[in-house]
C-alpha cells in the first residue's frame, strides 16, 4: 500500500511537468526567407504561372519591424511588426490590378485583410502558417533571400 501511495504521488508530480516546445516566432527566424503558398483553409492552391509568395527581408531591430513583400495577383511590399507571434502590416503598398483568375483576386483581399488586422504566425523548418479565426494560409519554405 505504501509503495502504491509513492507511485501515485510520483505520477501526480510528474504529470505537472509538461514540456511546451511551442515558441513564439520572431523576426530573426523569418528574416531572409521566401515562402510559396501551398494551401488556403486546407485546400490546395492551383498552380499559376508565377508562384504566390511571401518574403521577409531585413529586420529593423530599433524600429521592431521587418521588411515584407510578396505577390498573389498583385505585388505588395512594406514593413510589418511581429509581436508575441502576431504579424501585422498596416502600411503595405500594393498594386491594384484586376486579375482574370477570381481565386487570385480573392486571395489578394484575404492576405491584405489578414496582414492589416494581424495574423498568428507559426514557423516550422519547412512551413509557415498564417492564421486568423476565419482563414489559414500555409506556405512552404522556398529558399533564403539575401
C-alpha positions in Angstrom: 0.0 0.0 0.0 2.9 2.3 0.9 4.6 1.7 -2.5 1.3 2.4 -4.3 1.0 5.7 -2.5 4.5 6.8 -3.5 3.9 5.6 -7.1 0.7 7.7 -7.3 2.4 10.7 -5.7 5.3 10.5 -8.2 2.9 10.2 -11.2 1.0 13.2 -10.0 4.2 15.2 -9.5 5.4 14.2 -13.0 2.1 15.0 -14.7 2.5 18.6 -13.6 5.8 18.9 -15.5 4.7 19.5 -19.1 7.2 20.4 -21.7 5.9 23.1 -24.1 8.1 23.2 -27.3 6.0 25.8 -29.0 7.9 29.1 -29.1 6.7 32.4 -30.4 8.0 33.1 -33.9 10.2 36.2 -34.1 11.6 38.5 -36.8 15.0 36.9 -36.7 13.6 33.5 -37.6 11.7 35.0 -40.6 14.3 37.3 -41.9 15.7 36.5 -45.4 13.3 33.7 -46.1 10.9 33.2 -49.1 7.8 31.1 -48.8 5.4 29.8 -51.6 1.7 29.4 -50.9 0.5 25.8 -50.8 -3.0 25.8 -49.3 -5.8 28.1 -48.2 -8.1 26.8 -45.5 -6.9 23.2 -46.1 -7.5 23.4 -49.9 -4.5 23.2 -52.2 -3.9 26.3 -54.3 -4.0 25.6 -58.0 -0.7 26.2 -59.8 -0.2 29.6 -61.5 2.4 30.8 -63.9 4.2 32.8 -61.1 4.5 31.5 -57.6 2.3 33.0 -54.9 4.9 34.1 -52.5 5.7 35.8 -49.3 9.2 37.0 -48.5 10.8 38.6 -45.4 13.8 40.8 -45.7 15.9 42.8 -43.3 14.8 43.0 -39.7 15.0 46.6 -38.2 15.6 46.0 -34.5 15.4 49.6 -33.5 12.0 50.1 -35.0 11.0 46.5 -34.2 9.9 46.0 -37.8 10.7 43.5 -40.6 10.5 44.1 -44.3 7.8 42.0 -46.0 7.0 41.6 -49.7 5.1 39.2 -51.9 2.7 38.5 -54.7 -0.7 37.0 -55.2 -2.5 38.6 -58.2 -0.9 41.9 -57.1 2.5 42.6 -55.7 2.9 44.2 -52.3 5.7 45.4 -50.0 6.2 47.3 -46.8 7.1 46.7 -43.2 5.4 44.6 -40.5 5.6 44.2 -36.8 5.8 40.8 -35.2 4.8 40.7 -31.5 4.0 37.6 -29.5 3.6 35.6 -32.6 1.2 38.1 -34.4 2.3 39.5 -37.7 0.8 42.9 -38.6 1.4 45.1 -41.6 -0.7 48.2 -41.6 1.3 50.2 -44.2 1.6 47.9 -47.2 1.9 49.3 -50.7 0.1 47.1 -53.2 -0.6 47.3 -56.9 -4.3 47.4 -57.7 -4.9 45.4 -60.9 -7.8 43.2 -61.6 -6.8 39.6 -62.4 -8.6 37.3 -64.7 -8.4 34.5 -62.1 -11.1 35.0 -59.4 -9.2 32.9 -56.9 -6.2 35.2 -57.1 -8.4 38.3 -56.7 -10.0 36.7 -53.6 -6.5 35.7 -52.2 -5.3 39.3 -52.6 -8.1 40.5 -50.4 -7.7 37.7 -47.9 -4.0 38.2 -47.4 -4.3 42.0 -47.3 -7.0 41.8 -44.6 -5.0 39.2 -42.6 -1.9 41.4 -42.6 -3.8 44.6 -41.7 -5.7 43.1 -38.8 -3.0 40.7 -37.7 -2.4 37.0 -38.2 -0.8 34.4 -35.9 2.4 33.1 -37.3 3.7 29.6 -36.8 7.1 28.6 -38.3 8.5 25.1 -38.5 11.6 24.1 -40.5 9.8 24.0 -43.9 6.4 25.6 -43.3 4.9 28.9 -42.4 1.3 29.2 -41.3 -0.6 32.5 -41.1 -3.9 32.1 -39.3 -6.8 34.2 -38.1 -10.2 33.0 -36.8 -11.5 32.8 -40.4 -8.5 32.0 -42.6 -5.4 29.8 -42.7 -2.7 30.2 -45.3 0.1 27.6 -45.4 3.3 28.4 -47.1 6.3 26.1 -47.7 9.9 27.4 -47.5 11.2 28.0 -51.0 14.7 29.5 -50.3 16.7 32.0 -48.4 16.7 35.6 -49.7 19.9 37.6 -49.4 
